[in-house]
Amino acid sequence: MSPFKTIARKLVFPLVVNVLKAHKIILSSSKKKCLIVNFHGVTNVEDFKFNNRHLNVKEFEKLLIYFKENFEIVRLSELFVLKETNKQPSKKTIALTFDDGYTNNFTHALPLLKKHNIPATFYLISRGLTDNEYYVWPDIIDLIQREVKANIVLDVGTFKYPGFFCYELKMSLVDFLKSAGTKREKYIFELSLKYPVYKQIAEKYPQLIEVIRKDSFAEYANEPLIEYGSHTHTHYNLEYLTDEECERELMQSKIIISDCAGKYPISLAFPDGSYSKRTIDIAFKSGYKNLTAVDYKFNENNSVPGILSRFTISNSTTAESNIIRLARQFDKYGF
């Protein structure tokens, strides 16, 4: 980390937030009232980091305390009702969501949510519930790119080390896999066989890579503070699937989550924020009512009742930095 970043995180941002209260001034000038805040994982592992999907548990609790002091925190389903009825709450209001279904959300985030009595929505990748060998594909690729010191060769081209960029395709390995549709499974399988480093991490730091399995999920199925939503069955980028593939992903996830949680999920989070006008229609037809993205892809999404954007917490910085980011971007992601 550069000296500038170190000084900013340890001195400047705490001063701005805790002493000057600048975030309150910024928030008071924002026009929007409601916002969805998104997390991925929450961990207490200090000495190993291979991606930015897991927030330190101490920083996570700082954010929860800040949220409690400055916002009304409601269930995601309640936030959608506010959007649909065009009601403006008197106080700025947020809902919390967690993507991917990491086990650490149940073992580390949930106890703190219960401690502070904060509701949340956990979006589950349903394949993780039924397949004990399943891991989220970006985790596998992140680990491979971290450990491999050579070109990665696939049948579509060569991804050059160190950036793993393919000049034939004019895209990175991650971008290629995002756009590969269901063919991605073939490439992930090949790469995981050739570079099984993720298995070592699963043994040494399981909470950084494990997603919740059906047997473990049973004790959390009826958590009163938690609503369960779908993050699809296999975490495909839906805009690259055919209509039939997309519908199968959504219906399979819906059925499996219902079997485990005892009720059909009505909320869907698009993996990687990847969607199209076509996939929105398929999601609604598949029985999902509340859809969450990252950024709106189409201007008219602002007026579509069933879809909302989300502000994603950065896991590579501090709570104070995230507090400032949230205040500055409340209007961009809120409604």
C-alpha positions in Angstrom: 0.0 0.0 0.0 1.3 3.5 -0.9 2.2 5.9 1.9 -0.6 8.2 0.7 -3.2 5.5 1.1 -1.9 4.5 4.5 -2.1 8.0 5.7 -5.6 8.5 4.2 -7.0 5.4 5.8 -5.4 5.7 9.2 -5.6 9.5 9.7 -7.5 11.5 7.1 -10.7 9.4 6.7 -11.1 8.8 10.5 -10.7 12.5 11.0 -13.2 13.4 8.3 -15.8 10.9 9.6 -15.3 10.9 13.4 -14.4 14.5 14.0 -15.5 16.7 11.1 -18.6 14.6 10.4 -18.3 15.5 6.7 -20.3 12.5 5.6 -23.4 13.8 7.5 -23.2 17.1 5.5 -22.9 15.2 2.2 -25.8 13.0 3.1 -28.0 15.8 4.2 -27.6 17.4 0.7 -28.5 14.2 -1.2 -32.0 14.1 -2.8 -32.6 10.4 -2.6 -34.1 8.7 0.4 -33.5 4.9 0.0 -30.5 2.7 -0.8 -29.6 -1.0 -1.0 -26.1 -1.7 0.5 -24.4 -4.8 -0.8 -21.8 -7.0 0.8 -20.2 -10.3 -0.2 -18.3 -12.0 2.6 -17.3 -11.2 6.2 -14.2 -12.8 7.6 -11.8 -12.7 10.6 -8.8 -14.1 8.5 -6.1 -11.5 8.8 -3.0 -13.0 7.1 -4.3 -14.1 3.7 -6.1 -12.2 1.0 -6.6 -13.3 -2.6 -9.6 -11.2 -3.6 -11.6 -8.2 -2.4 -14.8 -10.1 -1.7 -14.5 -10.4 2.1 -14.7 -7.6 4.6 -12.9 -7.8 7.9 -15.3 -8.5 10.7 -14.2 -5.5 12.8 -14.7 -3.1 9.9 -18.1 -4.8 9.2 -19.3 -4.1 12.8 -18.2 -0.5 12.5 -20.4 -0.2 9.5 -23.3 -1.8 11.3 -23.0 0.6 14.2 -22.8 3.6 11.7 -25.9 2.3 9.8 -27.9 1.9 13.1 -27.0 5.5 14.1 -27.8 7.2 10.8 -30.4 5.2 8.9 -33.7 3.4 9.2 -32.8 -0.2 8.3 -35.5 -2.3 6.8 -36.0 -5.6 5.0 -35.3 -5.6 1.3 -38.9 -6.5 0.6 -40.0 -3.4 2.5 -37.7 -1.2 0.4 -39.3 -2.5 -2.8 -42.7 -1.7 -1.4 -41.5 1.9 -0.8 -40.4 2.0 -4.4 -43.6 0.5 -5.8 -45.9 2.8 -3.8 -43.7 5.8 -4.4 -43.6 6.6 -0.6 -40.9 8.8 0.8 -39.8 7.8 4.3 -39.1 10.6 6.7 -35.6 9.3 7.4 -33.0 8.0 5.0 -33.6 4.2 4.7 -31.4 1.3 3.7 -31.6 -2.5 3.3 -28.6 -4.8 3.4 -27.9 -7.7 1.0 -25.1 -10.3 0.8 -24.2 -12.1 -2.4 -22.9 -15.6 -3.2 -24.0 -17.4 0.0 -20.5 -17.6 1.6 -20.5 -19.7 4.7 -18.8 -16.8 6.6 -22.0 -14.7 6.2 -23.7 -17.3 8.4 -20.8 -17.8 10.9 -19.4 -14.2 11.1 -21.9 -11.7 9.6 -25.1 -13.2 11.0 -24.1 -13.1 14.7 -23.4 -9.4 14.4 -26.6 -8.8 12.5 -28.4 -10.5 15.4 -26.4 -8.6 18.0 -27.5 -5.3 16.4 -31.0 -6.6 15.4 -30.4 -5.7 11.7 -32.4 -7.6 8.9 -30.7 -8.6 5.7 -31.2 -10.6 2.5 -28.7 -13.4 1.7 -28.6 -14.3 -2.0 -27.7 -17.9 -2.4 -26.1 -19.7 -5.4 -28.2 -22.8 -5.3 -25.7 -25.1 -6.8 -23.6 -24.6 -3.7 -26.4 -26.1 -1.6 -26.6 -29.3 -3.6 -23.0 -29.8 -4.8 -20.4 -30.0 -2.1 -17.6 -29.6 -4.6 -18.9 -26.4 -6.0 -17.0 -23.1 -5.5 -17.8 -19.7 -7.0 -15.9 -19.5 -10.3 -14.3 -16.1 -9.7 -12.7 -17.4 -6.5 -11.1 -20.3 -8.5 -9.8 -17.9 -11.2 -8.6 -15.3 -8.7 -6.5 -18.0 -7.0 -5.1 -19.3 -10.3 -4.1 -15.9 -11.4 -2.5 -15.2 -8.1 -0.4 -18.4 -8.1 0.3 -19.2 -11.8 3.4 -17.5 -13.2 3.0 -18.5 -16.8 0.7 -18.0 -19.8 -2.7 -19.7 -19.6 -3.6 -21.5 -22.8 -7.2 -22.4 -23.8 -8.6 -23.5 -27.1 -9.8 -19.9 -27.8 -6.3 -18.4 -27.4 -3.4 -17.6 -25.0 -3.9 -15.4 -22.0 -0.5 -13.8 -21.4 1.1 -13.6 -18.0 1.1 -11.5 -15.9 -2.2 -9.7 -16.8 -3.7 -12.8 -18.4 -4.9 -10.8 -21.4 -5.7 -12.5 -24.7 -4.7 -10.4 -27.7 -6.5 -12.6 -30.1 -9.8 -12.1 -28.3 -8.9 -8.6 -27.0 -10.1 -9.4 -23.5 -8.9 -10.7 -20.2 -9.4 -14.2 -18.9 -12.1 -13.0 -16.4 -14.0 -11.0 -19.1 -13.8 -14.0 -21.5 -15.2 -16.3 -18.8 -18.0 -13.9 -18.0 -19.1 -13.8 -21.6 -18.7 -17.5 -22.3 -22.3 -18.5 -21.3 -22.7 -22.1 -20.3 -19.4 -23.0 -22.1 -17.7 -21.4 -19.0 -18.2 -24.7 -17.1 -15.9 -26.5 -19.6 -13.1 -23.9 -19.1 -13.4 -23.7 -15.4 -13.3 -27.5 -15.2 -10.1 -27.6 -17.3 -8.4 -24.9 -15.4 -9.4 -26.4 -12.0 -7.9 -29.7 -13.0 -4.6 -28.1 -14.2 -4.3 -25.6 -11.4 -6.0 -27.1 -8.2 -4.7 -24.4 -5.9 -8.2 -23.6 -4.8 -8.4 -27.0 -3.0 -5.4 -26.0 -0.9 -7.1 -22.8 0.1 -10.4 -24.6 0.8 -8.5 -26.7 3.3 -6.4 -23.9 4.9 -8.8 -21.0 4.8 -12.3 -22.5 4.2 -14.2 -19.4 5.3 -12.7 -17.5 2.4 -14.0 -19.8 -0.3 -16.7 -22.1 1.0 -20.3 -21.4 0.2 -23.1 -22.7 2.4 -24.1 -26.4 1.9 -27.5 -27.9 2.4 -26.8 -29.7 5.6 -25.2 -26.7 7.2 -28.0 -24.4 5.9 -30.7 -26.3 7.7 -30.0 -24.6 11.1 -30.3 -21.2 9.5 -33.4 -21.8 7.3 -35.7 -20.1 9.7 -33.6 -17.2 10.9 -36.2 -14.4 11.5 -33.9 -11.6 10.4 -32.9 -13.1 7.1 -34.7 -13.2 3.8 -33.3 -15.6 1.2 -33.0 -14.7 -2.4 -31.6 -16.3 -5.5 -28.2 -15.5 -7.0 -29.0 -18.0 -9.8 -28.1 -21.7 -9.8 -24.6 -21.5 -11.2 -23.7 -17.8 -11.1 -23.8 -17.4 -14.9 -23.8 -13.9 -16.4 -27.4 -14.1 -17.6 -27.2 -11.8 -20.5 -25.0 -14.3 -22.3 -27.5 -17.2 -21.9 -30.3 -18.2 -24.3 -33.8 -17.8 -23.1 -34.1 -21.5 -22.3 -30.8 -21.5 -20.4 -31.7 -18.4 -18.4 -35.1 -19.8 -17.4 -33.6 -23.1 -16.4 -31.0 -21.2 -14.2 -33.7 -19.2 -12.5 -36.3 -22.0 -12.0 -33.7 -24.5 -10.8 -32.4 -22.0 -8.2 -36.0 -21.2 -7.1 -36.9 -24.8 -6.5 -33.7 -25.7 -4.6 -33.9 -22.7 -2.3 -37.5 -23.4 -1.7 -36.7 -27.0 -0.8 -34.0 -25.8 1.7 -35.6 -22.6 3.1 -39.2 -23.7 3.0 -40.5 -20.9 0.8 -39.9 -19.7 -2.8 -37.5 -16.8 -3.1 -39.1 -13.7 -4.6 -35.9 -11.7 -4.9 -33.1 -12.3 -7.5 -29.6 -10.7 -7.6 -28.1 -10.7 -11.1 -24.5 -12.2 -10.9 -21.9 -9.5 -11.7 -24.9 -7.2 -12.3 -25.2 -8.9 -15.7 -28.7 -8.6 -17.2 -30.6 -7.5 -20.3 -34.2 -6.4 -21.0 -34.8 -10.0 -22.1 -33.5 -11.5 -18.8 -35.6 -9.1 -16.8 -38.7 -10.4 -18.5 -37.7 -14.0 -18.0 -37.0 -13.3 -14.3 -40.5 -11.8 -13.8 -42.1 -14.7 -15.7 -40.1 -17.2 -13.5 -41.9 -15.8 -10.4 -39.3 -13.3 -9.1 -40.8 -10.1 -8.0 -37.8 -8.0 -6.7 -34.7 -7.8 -8.9 -31.4 -6.2 -7.8 -28.6 -5.1 -10.1 -25.4 -3.1 -9.5 -25.6 -0.3 -12.0 -28.7 0.3 -14.1 -27.9 -0.7 -17.7 -30.9 1.1 -19.2 -32.2 4.5 -18.3 -35.8 3.2 -18.2 -34.8 0.9 -15.3 -35.3 3.9 -13.0 -39.1 3.6 -13.7 -39.3 -0.2 -13.7 -40.9 -1.0 -10.3 -39.3 -4.4 -9.8 -35.6 -3.6 -10.2 -33.2 -1.6 -8.0 -29.5 -0.8 -8.2 -27.2 -1.4 -5.2 -24.2 0.3 -3.6 -21.5 -2.3 -3.0 -19.2 -2.0 0.0 -15.5 -2.0 -0.9 -13.7 -4.8 1.0 -10.3 -3.4 0.2 -10.6 -0.3 2.4 -11.7 0.8 5.8 -15.1 1.5 7.3 -14.5 5.2 7.3 -13.6 5.2 3.7 -16.8 3.3 2.9 -18.9 5.7 4.9 -17.6 8.6 2.8 -18.1 6.6 -0.4 -21.7 5.8 0.5 -22.5 9.4 1.3 -21.0 10.6 -1.9 -22.8 8.0 -4.0 -26.2 7.8 -2.2 -27.9 9.7 -5.0 -26.3 7.6 -7.8 -27.5 4.3 -6.4 -30.5 5.3 -4.3 -34.1 6.2 -5.1 
